[in-house]
Amino acid sequence: MEERAFYLLAYDIADDRRRQRIARLMESMGVRVQGSVFEAYMNASELERTLRRAQKYFRKEEDSLRIYPLCAACRSKVRTLGRGELTPPPGVKIV
């Protein structure tokens, strides 16, 4: 099984309908941490499949989708203020 990496995904989609479709796609792959920002653990295949699916609803001249991979060392340095917690790795339960 391919190793999963941690990604931060953010989008800015001009059209409401396309934005809703991209949001549903992102929700199926990760956790919404802000309006158009998601955290997700994906392997390379899952990431590529997500990007292919996103392109169906995407207009390069109007929209933006950014994918930031965060290594384990960088992930451990993420700081949050206010509500919310960093998304835990799959299979990890916080009690």
Rosetta constraint file for C-alpha pairs under 8 A:
AtomPair CA 2 CA 43 HARMONIC 5.85 0.50
AtomPair CA 2 CA 44 HARMONIC 7.49 0.50
AtomPair CA 3 CA 42 HARMONIC 7.98 0.50
AtomPair CA 3 CA 43 HARMONIC 5.67 0.50
AtomPair CA 4 CA 41 HARMONIC 5.59 0.50
AtomPair CA 4 CA 42 HARMONIC 4.72 0.50
AtomPair CA 4 CA 43 HARMONIC 4.14 0.50
AtomPair CA 4 CA 44 HARMONIC 7.50 0.50
AtomPair CA 5 CA 41 HARMONIC 5.31 0.50
AtomPair CA 5 CA 42 HARMONIC 5.51 0.50
AtomPair CA 5 CA 43 HARMONIC 5.99 0.50
AtomPair CA 5 CA 69 HARMONIC 7.13 0.50
AtomPair CA 5 CA 70 HARMONIC 7.43 0.50
AtomPair CA 5 CA 71 HARMONIC 7.28 0.50
AtomPair CA 6 CA 39 HARMONIC 7.21 0.50
AtomPair CA 6 CA 40 HARMONIC 5.77 0.50
AtomPair CA 6 CA 41 HARMONIC 4.53 0.50
AtomPair CA 6 CA 42 HARMONIC 6.64 0.50
AtomPair CA 6 CA 69 HARMONIC 5.98 0.50
AtomPair CA 6 CA 70 HARMONIC 5.54 0.50
AtomPair CA 6 CA 71 HARMONIC 6.90 0.50
AtomPair CA 6 CA 72 HARMONIC 7.87 0.50
AtomPair CA 6 CA 75 HARMONIC 7.83 0.50
AtomPair CA 7 CA 39 HARMONIC 5.74 0.50
AtomPair CA 7 CA 40 HARMONIC 5.28 0.50
AtomPair CA 7 CA 41 HARMONIC 6.20 0.50
AtomPair CA 7 CA 42 HARMONIC 7.39 0.50
AtomPair CA 7 CA 67 HARMONIC 6.56 0.50
AtomPair CA 7 CA 68 HARMONIC 5.45 0.50
AtomPair CA 7 CA 69 HARMONIC 4.44 0.50
AtomPair CA 7 CA 70 HARMONIC 5.76 0.50
AtomPair CA 8 CA 37 HARMONIC 7.12 0.50
AtomPair CA 8 CA 38 HARMONIC 5.78 0.50
AtomPair CA 8 CA 39 HARMONIC 4.72 0.50
AtomPair CA 8 CA 40 HARMONIC 6.58 0.50
AtomPair CA 8 CA 67 HARMONIC 5.84 0.50
AtomPair CA 8 CA 68 HARMONIC 5.01 0.50
AtomPair CA 8 CA 69 HARMONIC 6.42 0.50
AtomPair CA 8 CA 70 HARMONIC 7.34 0.50
AtomPair CA 9 CA 37 HARMONIC 5.69 0.50
AtomPair CA 9 CA 38 HARMONIC 5.07 0.50
AtomPair CA 9 CA 39 HARMONIC 6.29 0.50
AtomPair CA 9 CA 40 HARMONIC 7.71 0.50
AtomPair CA 9 CA 65 HARMONIC 7.25 0.50
AtomPair CA 9 CA 66 HARMONIC 5.65 0.50
AtomPair CA 9 CA 67 HARMONIC 4.60 0.50
AtomPair CA 9 CA 68 HARMONIC 6.31 0.50
AtomPair CA 10 CA 36 HARMONIC 5.62 0.50
AtomPair CA 10 CA 37 HARMONIC 4.41 0.50
AtomPair CA 10 CA 38 HARMONIC 6.34 0.50
AtomPair CA 10 CA 65 HARMONIC 5.82 0.50
AtomPair CA 10 CA 66 HARMONIC 5.22 0.50
AtomPair CA 10 CA 67 HARMONIC 6.67 0.50
AtomPair CA 11 CA 36 HARMONIC 5.64 0.50
AtomPair CA 11 CA 37 HARMONIC 6.82 0.50
AtomPair CA 11 CA 63 HARMONIC 7.64 0.50
AtomPair CA 11 CA 64 HARMONIC 5.48 0.50
AtomPair CA 11 CA 65 HARMONIC 4.31 0.50
AtomPair CA 11 CA 66 HARMONIC 6.19 0.50
AtomPair CA 12 CA 19 HARMONIC 7.85 0.50
AtomPair CA 12 CA 36 HARMONIC 7.11 0.50
AtomPair CA 12 CA 63 HARMONIC 5.75 0.50
AtomPair CA 12 CA 64 HARMONIC 5.08 0.50
AtomPair CA 12 CA 65 HARMONIC 6.51 0.50
AtomPair CA 13 CA 18 HARMONIC 6.86 0.50
AtomPair CA 13 CA 19 HARMONIC 5.23 0.50
AtomPair CA 13 CA 58 HARMONIC 7.80 0.50
AtomPair CA 13 CA 62 HARMONIC 7.15 0.50
AtomPair CA 13 CA 63 HARMONIC 4.66 0.50
AtomPair CA 13 CA 64 HARMONIC 6.32 0.50
AtomPair CA 14 CA 18 HARMONIC 7.79 0.50
AtomPair CA 14 CA 19 HARMONIC 7.15 0.50
AtomPair CA 14 CA 62 HARMONIC 6.17 0.50
AtomPair CA 14 CA 63 HARMONIC 5.94 0.50
AtomPair CA 15 CA 19 HARMONIC 5.96 0.50
AtomPair CA 16 CA 20 HARMONIC 6.17 0.50
AtomPair CA 17 CA 21 HARMONIC 6.44 0.50
AtomPair CA 18 CA 22 HARMONIC 6.19 0.50
AtomPair CA 18 CA 57 HARMONIC 5.50 0.50
AtomPair CA 18 CA 58 HARMONIC 7.04 0.50
AtomPair CA 19 CA 23 HARMONIC 6.01 0.50
AtomPair CA 20 CA 24 HARMONIC 6.21 0.50
AtomPair CA 21 CA 25 HARMONIC 6.27 0.50
AtomPair CA 21 CA 57 HARMONIC 7.06 0.50
AtomPair CA 22 CA 26 HARMONIC 6.15 0.50
AtomPair CA 22 CA 54 HARMONIC 6.22 0.50
AtomPair CA 22 CA 57 HARMONIC 7.00 0.50
AtomPair CA 23 CA 27 HARMONIC 6.04 0.50
AtomPair CA 23 CA 36 HARMONIC 7.41 0.50
AtomPair CA 24 CA 28 HARMONIC 6.26 0.50
AtomPair CA 25 CA 29 HARMONIC 6.70 0.50
AtomPair CA 25 CA 50 HARMONIC 7.46 0.50
AtomPair CA 25 CA 53 HARMONIC 7.87 0.50
AtomPair CA 25 CA 54 HARMONIC 7.34 0.50
AtomPair CA 26 CA 30 HARMONIC 5.90 0.50
AtomPair CA 26 CA 31 HARMONIC 7.78 0.50
AtomPair CA 26 CA 32 HARMONIC 7.86 0.50
AtomPair CA 26 CA 38 HARMONIC 6.94 0.50
AtomPair CA 27 CA 31 HARMONIC 6.07 0.50
AtomPair CA 27 CA 32 HARMONIC 6.55 0.50
AtomPair CA 27 CA 38 HARMONIC 7.77 0.50
AtomPair CA 29 CA 40 HARMONIC 6.32 0.50
AtomPair CA 29 CA 41 HARMONIC 7.96 0.50
AtomPair CA 29 CA 42 HARMONIC 7.80 0.50
AtomPair CA 29 CA 50 HARMONIC 7.84 0.50
AtomPair CA 30 CA 38 HARMONIC 6.02 0.50
AtomPair CA 30 CA 39 HARMONIC 5.48 0.50
AtomPair CA 30 CA 40 HARMONIC 4.17 0.50
AtomPair CA 30 CA 41 HARMONIC 7.03 0.50
AtomPair CA 31 CA 38 HARMONIC 5.32 0.50
AtomPair CA 31 CA 39 HARMONIC 5.30 0.50
AtomPair CA 31 CA 40 HARMONIC 6.27 0.50
AtomPair CA 31 CA 87 HARMONIC 7.15 0.50
AtomPair CA 32 CA 36 HARMONIC 7.33 0.50
AtomPair CA 32 CA 37 HARMONIC 5.94 0.50
AtomPair CA 32 CA 38 HARMONIC 4.38 0.50
AtomPair CA 32 CA 39 HARMONIC 6.57 0.50
AtomPair CA 33 CA 37 HARMONIC 5.76 0.50
AtomPair CA 33 CA 38 HARMONIC 5.45 0.50
AtomPair CA 33 CA 39 HARMONIC 6.82 0.50
AtomPair CA 33 CA 84 HARMONIC 7.25 0.50
AtomPair CA 34 CA 38 HARMONIC 6.98 0.50
AtomPair CA 39 CA 87 HARMONIC 6.54 0.50
AtomPair CA 40 CA 87 HARMONIC 7.64 0.50
AtomPair CA 41 CA 89 HARMONIC 6.83 0.50
AtomPair CA 41 CA 90 HARMONIC 7.23 0.50
AtomPair CA 42 CA 46 HARMONIC 5.59 0.50
AtomPair CA 42 CA 47 HARMONIC 5.93 0.50
AtomPair CA 43 CA 47 HARMONIC 6.24 0.50
AtomPair CA 44 CA 48 HARMONIC 6.20 0.50
AtomPair CA 45 CA 49 HARMONIC 6.11 0.50
AtomPair CA 46 CA 50 HARMONIC 6.07 0.50
AtomPair CA 47 CA 51 HARMONIC 6.23 0.50
AtomPair CA 48 CA 52 HARMONIC 6.17 0.50
AtomPair CA 49 CA 53 HARMONIC 6.20 0.50
AtomPair CA 50 CA 54 HARMONIC 6.07 0.50
AtomPair CA 51 CA 55 HARMONIC 6.22 0.50
AtomPair CA 52 CA 56 HARMONIC 7.11 0.50
AtomPair CA 53 CA 57 HARMONIC 7.71 0.50
AtomPair CA 54 CA 58 HARMONIC 6.17 0.50
AtomPair CA 55 CA 59 HARMONIC 7.68 0.50
AtomPair CA 58 CA 63 HARMONIC 6.51 0.50
AtomPair CA 59 CA 63 HARMONIC 5.52 0.50
AtomPair CA 60 CA 64 HARMONIC 6.98 0.50
AtomPair CA 70 CA 74 HARMONIC 5.75 0.50
AtomPair CA 70 CA 75 HARMONIC 5.75 0.50
AtomPair CA 71 CA 75 HARMONIC 5.98 0.50
AtomPair CA 72 CA 76 HARMONIC 6.19 0.50
AtomPair CA 73 CA 77 HARMONIC 6.82 0.50
AtomPair CA 74 CA 78 HARMONIC 6.72 0.50
AtomPair CA 78 CA 86 HARMONIC 7.85 0.50
AtomPair CA 80 CA 84 HARMONIC 7.45 0.50
AtomPair CA 80 CA 85 HARMONIC 7.07 0.50
AtomPair CA 80 CA 86 HARMONIC 7.70 0.50
AtomPair CA 88 CA 92 HARMONIC 6.32 0.50
AtomPair CA 88 CA 93 HARMONIC 7.75 0.50
